[in-house]
Amino acid sequence: MVDTKLHIPNKNVFINCPYDDEYKNMMYRIIFLVAKFGCKPYIAAGNSESSDRMTKILSMIKHSFIGIHDISYMEHTPEKPLARFNMPFELGIDFAHKYYCHNGKKRLLILQKKQFLSQKVLSDLSGVDIEAHNGKDEELIKIIRNFFCSIFSLSNVVSSTKLNDEFFLFNGWLRNRLLALGFSQNEYLNEPTLSEFIIYTLEYVNSVGTHY
């Protein structure tokens, strides 16, 4: 009998997403969900100590078997007149790594805000499955939940609604943790660095358990 289960050499996840106030809540949820499914999040914005950003990104992609890419900001809007191309650029690097280093077996989740947006501005992705979250936290959580359940062949995993509830429990834990350290009531999620947020997320998940 042939074993068709995917061989997963590591559970590192490269996260390529916008890094600004508008997207921050979604980014926090992605990091939390990555940790809840027993993986380690890697995100370039969380490693500000390095002056060579490109080298850092290449290293993260090289050492991650899973990639989550949100290319929502490719489109310019009246509020954002300049489109952002860092995300599709890093996605292209990860695509190359998937086929040249992992024989096409590396797992990539590509996200966008609007359905079919990528086909208008990045036609090379035609035929590639891209999930639209419509800018809604609940839809993002559902997409990521189903992605991990698929690649890890999981069952009996709680619903996306329950995962969102778990995120809010973590948020309450984090709030108390940071207030005890002297962070302000109103800015406790803005004052710590992203690297610190990842550390706290892993600490919390290690204490309550993962889904894989």
N, C-alpha and C positions, 0 to 999 in steps of 0.2 A: 504493500500500500504506500503510495507516495504522500509524504508530508508536505502539505501546501501552506503551512503556517509561515508567515513572514519572519525571516531572521532579522532581528533588530540588534545591531552591533552596539548601540548606545541609546540612551534616552535623553540626550541633549536636544533642546529645541531652540533653533535660531528664530528670534522674533524680529520681524522687519515691519515697522508700523510708524505712523506719524508720531512725533514727540512734541506735542503742544497741549495747551489747556483744553482745547475743544475735544481732543481725542483721549485725554488722560484717563477718564473713567473706563473707557474700553480697554486701553492698554493695561490698566490694573487688573481688569477681569481676565484678560488673556494670560497674564503672568500667574494669577491665582489658579486658573484652570490647568495650566501646564503643570504646576506643582501638585495639584489635586490628583492628577493622573500619573503621579509618580515620576515626572520628568524634571529636568533641570533647565530653567529658562536662561537663554543667552540673548542679550540685547545691547547693541552698541552704545546707546545713550546712557547705559548704566555703568560705563567704564571710562569716565572722564579723565582718569589719570594718564591715559596714553595719548601722545600727541599725534601718532600715526593712525588715524581713524580707519583708513582703508586696510592696512595690515591687520588691524584688530577685527574688522568685519570678515576678511578672508579667513582668518584663523577660526572664528566662530562658525562660519559656514563649513569649513573643513572638518570640524570636530562635532558637527551636529547631523544626526541621521534624519531629523524631522525639521521642517521649516514652516513657519506661519508668516504669510506676507499679506499685508493690507495695502492695496494700491489705490485706495479711494481718492487720494489727493492729486491724481494725475490731471484732473479737470480743473480749469480755472473758472472762478465764479466772481461776481461783483465784490464779494467779501475777500476773496483770495485771487487777485488778478494774475498772480504768477503760479502756474502749475508746478507741482513738486515731482521731480523725477528721480530722487534718491531711491524711493521704494521700488519702482520697476527696474532700475539699474541693478539693485541688489538681488531682486528676483531673477534677473537674467544670469547673474553669477551663480546663483543656487541651482538654476536649471542646468547650467553647464556642468556643475559639480555632480548633479544627480546622474547624468548620463556618462560622464567621463570617469567618475570615481566610484559610482555605485551601480553601474550597469542598468540604470533606470529604476532601481528599486528604492531609492531614497523617497521619503514621503513628504509632499509639499501640499499645504493648504493655502489657496489663494483667495483672498477676500476683497470685496469691493462694496461700496455703499449702494450703488444703483445697479440694477440688473442691466447687462449688456453695455455698460459704460466702457469696459476694456476693449470691446470690439470696435468702438469708435476711435479710440486713441492708440490702441496697441493691437493691431490686426494680427500680429504673429501669434497671439494667444487664441485665435479662433480654433474651436475644437477642444480647447482645454477647459476642464470643469472649474468654474469660478463661482464662489458662493457670495450672494448679496445679503448683507445684514440690514440694509436700509437705515443705517445709523441708529439702530435700536439695540440696547444692551441684551434684551431677552433673546433676540434672534441670533446675536453673536454667540451667546452661551450655547444655544441649541446646536449651532453649526459646529462649534469646537467640541462639544460633547460627542456628537455623532462621528466626528472625524477620529477622535481617540478610540471610541468604541469599535470603529471599523478596523483601524490599523492594528489594534491590540486584541481583536476578536473577543471583545468583552460582552457580557450580559449581566443582567441584574444591577445595572448602574442607575442611580437615582435620576430623576427627570431634570430637565433644564431649569424648571421652576425651583426645584429643590436645590440645585447647584447655585442658583441666584440667592436663595435664602442663606446658603452656606457662606457665600461671599459677604453678605451683610453681617453675619456672625463674626467672620474674620475682621471686617471693618470695625466692629465694636471692640473686639479684642485689641486691634492695632491702636485704636483711639486711646484706650485705657493705658496701653503700654507706653505710648508716646507722651501722654499727659503726665504720667508718672516720672518721665525723664525731663520734664520741664518745658515740653513743646506747648505752644499756645493752643487754646481751645478752637479758634477759628482757622488756624493755618496748619493743623497737625499733619495734613496730607500733603502740604506743599513745602514744608520746611525740610524733611528728610530727603536725601538724595535717592535716585532710582536704585542705586546699588543697595542702599539701606532697606528700601522697600522690598527688594527681592530677598534679602537676608531675613527680614521679619516674616515674609510670606512662607519661606521654607521652614523657619522655626515653628510657625503656627501649624503648618500642614504636618510636620513631623510629630507634633504633639497630638493631633486629632486623627491622623491616618489619611491614607490616599485611597483612590478608587481603583488602583492597579498595582 
